Amino acid sequence: MTGARSTRTVACTLAVAGLLLTGCSGDDDQSAGPSPSTSAPATSESPTQTESPSPSGTGRPRVTGEIADSMEIPWGLVFLPDGSALVAERWRAQILRVTPGGRVSTAGAVPGVDPLGEGGLLGLALAPDFEDSHWLYAYFTAASDNRIVRMRYQNGRLGPPDPILTGIPKGGNHNGGRIAFGPDGMLYATAGESGNPPLAQDLGSLGGKILRMTPGGRPARDNPFDNSVVWSYGHRNPQGIAWDSDGRLWASEFGQNTWDELNLIEPGGNYGWPIAEGRSREQDLVSPQAVWPTDQASPSGITIADGAVWMAALRGARLWRIPLKGDRAGEPRAFFVREYGRLRTIETAPDGSLWLATSNLDGRARDPFPRPGDDRILRVVIE
């Protein structure tokens, strides 16, 4: 593969090819034992506050009720033009339609899904021209790889999957899985390094990357590397992507034992894994905008609303608000700490509310979770 950064990447790959990293038992939990920094607060440039009273109008979230409950590991969530949502259940490989009033129906099952470890049916996205094309996109773990497919969704039913990108490395963990169309009309996908850290620095692999492609799965013409869908690299397991009002792409990422991250994504950028975890002084590596000890985050889905990134945390069992100040992240603040258990996915609904999905049935929840009715989708308003 050729490209502006290929020479530097080969050197990085050789430097880490023999590196053995231990202690990670899965992206969601990182339960290998406490890191030296687990007592430290989340940080952008200053210590982070946890939930405390604040006056109205300062971006405080409030749960107004449950939209749906008794789901099984909801993962991908995307809104239809009528305001209802399609929700992917990871293990059962089912896609459900959920109305704002809480009515749940089954759109269909996605064939070929292999729910190994942390894999399964993961992210969903609607084509920008969905009302004409009826294309629904899904990222899932198959028998041999992770892949992106598209299916027609018409009259409440799914058509057969048509693969548009295959060969994303799969593993028992670190499968990435979030997909979304950007404001440029291109499809973006987060791909983990499948538990094989050197893949993140290898531009010949799709593992440990954020990918950018046309709606048909071809490399976008202005991607930073020749004839490649790779948009950025050096990622361990990114699981959240969202764009701010100026079109900047932000991504959440699971760390190993020390630091989880929120990154501002630059085309062609090297985000360091496994050379660095968290912030780095290496000139060729892009440092995160904010970091968290892994027991406070383990971040999955993100959305941007009210001038902030809202980040769902799994092991941390809380919702983080990170205000944005142009191309910089401000001081993070935590809400709902252990009130609803593990939080997986958050999306902005057409009415401006946030839909927040729990992940308490994935085998990682701690007492008192799961509860009767888990998993569930909560409606959140920002006050």
N, C-alpha and C positions, 0 to 999 in steps of 0.2 A: 504494500500500500504506500502511496506517496502522499505528501501533504506538507504544509508549512512547518508542522511540529514533529514530523516523523523521526528525525534524527535524534532529537532530545528524548523522545519517548522510548526509542530503542535503548538508550543509555539507562533510562529509569527502569525499563523492564529487566535489563540484565542485573541491575542493582538489587532488585527485589525478588528475582526468580527463585533464589534459594531460601527466601525468608519463610520461617515457620511461625505462624501466629496461632496461639492457643488461647483457650478460655472462653470462646464464644459458643454458646449452646443454642443460638438462634437469634434472629434479628429482633423479634418481639420482646424478648425477656432479658437477654444478656445476663443470665443467671450464674455465671461462672464464679461469682464472688465479688465482694465490694472492690471498687477501684480506689486508689489513693485519694481521688477527688470527689467521691460520692457525697460528701457532706457540703461541698461548695455549692453556691447558688448558680442558677442559670445566669449567663452573662452576655451582654453585647459589649458595652464598655464599662458598665457599672453593675453593682449587685442588683438582683431581681427581687421584686416584691411578690409575696403570695397574696391570696385574696384578702381584701379588707374593704370596709365600707368606702364608697366613693359617691360623689354627687351625681345626679342625673346628667346625661349628655356627655359623659367621659368615656363611653365605649364599654360599659359594663354589660355582660351577657346575662340573660335570664331565660331559664327553661319555662316555656308556657304550657308544656304538656307532651304526651307521647303521641306520635303520629301512628306508629305501628309497633307491635311487640311480637314475641314468640317467633322470631326469625332465627336462622342458623348461620352465624358468622357472616353478616352482610359486609361486603367489601366495596365493589364498585357501585357508584350511584350517579345517575345522570338524569337531567330533567327533560321531559318531552314538551313540545310546544303548548300542550293544554295545561301545563302546570303540575301534572303528575310526574312520578319518577320511575325509572327502571333501576332495580337493585339486584346485584349479583350476590348469590350465596356461594361462598367459597367451596365448601366441601360437597354440597349437593349439586353444584353446577347448574342451579336453577336461576332463571331471571324472573323476578317478580315485578309487577306493576303496582305502585302504591300511590293512591290519590292523596291530596292534601287533607281530606277528611278521614283518612285511615283505612280506606277500603283496599284490600290486598287481593290480587289475582295472579295467576301463573301465566307468564308469556310463553314459557317453554324451557326445556333443558338444552344445554350446549353439549353436543357429543364430542368425545375425544379428550375430555378433561381428566387428568390424572392428579387427584388431590394429595400428592405426596408431601409429607412434612408441612412446610408453610406454603406450598403451592396450591393450585386449584384454579377456580374461576376468579379472576382478580378484577382489573379495571375495566370500565366501560366508557365509551365516548360516542356522541352523535355526530354524523357528518354535518358540516356547515350547511349543506343543502338538503338536510334530512327531509324537509316537507315535500321535496320533489323526488329524491333518490331513495328514501326510507332505509339508508344504511345505518346500522348500529355496529359499532366496533367493540371487540372484546380482546383482552389480553389473558391468556391462560397457560397453565402448565399441561403439556401433552406428555406422551410416553417417552419422547426422546429430547424434548426441548421446551422452552417457552416460546409462544408464538402470538401473533396478532392476526385476528380474523375479522371479517365483516359479514354481517347477516342482514337480510331484509327484515324489517319489523313493520308489518302491516296488519291492520284489522285486529290488533291485539295478539298476534302470533309471530313467532320467529321462523325464518327460513333457514336453510342449511348454511353452515359456515364456509366461507371462502378465504383461505389463508392469503394474507398479503405480505407477511414477513415471518420467516421461520428461522431457526438456528440460534435463537437467544439461549445461552447456556442455562440449564436448570440445575437445581440442587435441592437438598433437604431444607435449606434455608437460603436467604438472600436472593430471592427471585424478582425483586422490584415489583412491577406490575401496574403502576398507575399510567393511564393514557389520557390525553386531552388534545383537542385542537386549539392551536394558538391563534392570536389575532391575525397572523399572516396566512391562515388557512391551511397550515401544515399540521400533521399529526406528530405529537411528541409522546415518547414513552420512556419510563424509567426502568432500567435493567440492572439487577444486582449482579455481583460477581460470583454467585452460586456457591459461596464458600471456598472459592479458589482465588485468593487475593491478587496474585500476579496478573490475572485477566484484566483487572481494572486499569493497568498501565499498558496493555497490549492493544494497539489500534487495529490489529487484525481480528480481534474478538469483539462481539457485541456485549459481553458481560462487563458490569461495572461502569455503565455509560448512561447518559441521557441521549436518546435517539430522536432524530427529526427526519420526517419522510413526507412524501406526497400522499394524498388520500389513497392512492393505489399501492403504496408501500415502496416506492422508489426513492433513492436519495434525493433530497431537495437540491435544486441546482446550485444554490449559494452556500451549501454546507462547507465547513472549514477544511474537510479532508476529501481528497479526490475520490469520487465514485463511492462514497461511504455515507451511511445514515448516521454516523457518529456526530453528535453535536458538542458534547463535552465528555470528559473521561476522568479516571481517578476516583470513581465513586464506589463506596462499599455496598450500600443497599438503599438507594433513594426510593421513597414511596409517596412523596407528595410533590405536586407541581401546580403553580398558579401564576397568573400574570397580573401585574399592577396596572393602574390606569394609564401609565406611560408605556405599556408594552414590555416592561422588564419581566424576565422569568425568574421566579424564586422556587427553590426546591428544599425539601426536608430530607435528612439522611441519618440512618442509624450508625452510631459509632460502634467500636469494639467493646472496650471495658471502661473508657474514660469519658469521651465527649461525643454527644449527638450534635447535629449541626443544622443550621439554616443557611443556605447558600444563595447568593445572587449569581445566576448562571451566565457565563460569557461564552460565546461560540469559540470552540477550540480550547477552552480552558482545562487545565489539569488541576483537579481538586484533591490530589495528594495521596489517596489511599493506594497501597498500604505504606507509602513512605512517611506519611504524617496522618495523625488523627487529631481533629480540632485545628487550632491555629498553628501556623508554621511560619518560620522566618525564611524558608527557602524561596528565592526570588522567582523561580519558575512555577510555583504552586499558588493557587488561588485560595486564600484563607476564608473561612466562613464568616458570615455577618453576625451570627450569634451561636453560642454553644451552651450545652446543658450536660450535667452529669447524667449518666445513662439511667439512673434510678429515678430521675425526675422527668424523663421524657420517653425515649424510644418512640420517635415521632413517625406517624404514618401520613394520613391525608392532611392537606392544607387548603384553605381558600382565602381570598382577600376580600375584605369588606370593611367599610367605615375607616379606611385609611390604615388598616392593619392586616397582618397575616394572622389567621386563626389556625392553630396547629393542634391536631388531635394526638394525644400521647397514650401509649399502650401501657408499658410498665409504670410510667408515672401516674396513670389514671387521672388525668386532668386535661383541661383545655388551656392552651397558652395563647395569649394575645401579644403580638410583637408589632408595635407601631412602626410604620415606615416613614422615613424622612428622606424623600427623594430616593437615592440609590444606597441608603444606609438604613440599617435596622436599629430601632430604638430599644428601650429597656423592656424586656419581656415581663409578663405578669401572668400568674396562674389563677384559674377559676375551677370550680367544681371538683376540688381535690378529693378523690376517692368517693365522690357522691354517686357516680354512675358506673364505676369500674373502668375497664379498659376502653379507650376511645380510639376508633379506627379511621373513620371517614367523616369529613365535614365538607358540605357543599352549600353554595348560596342559591337559594330558591328564587324563582321569578318574582315573588312578592317581597324580596329583600330579607326574609328570615333565613336562618341557617338550619340545615338538617344535619344532625349529628348522630352517627351510628356507633353503637357499642360493639365490643368484640370479646364478650365474657364466656363464650362457649368454645373457645379455641384451645382449651386445655392449659392456659397460662394464668387464669384468674386466681386471685387469692381471696380468702374469706373477707367479707361475707358474700362474695360473688362466686358463681353466678346466682342470680335470684330468680324466682318464678317470673316468667315472661321474658327473660333474656333470650336472645339479644333483641334490641329495640332501636327505633329511630326517634330521636327527640327533636322537638321544634324549639329553636333558640332565637330570641330577639335581642337586638343590641339597643341599650337604652342610653 
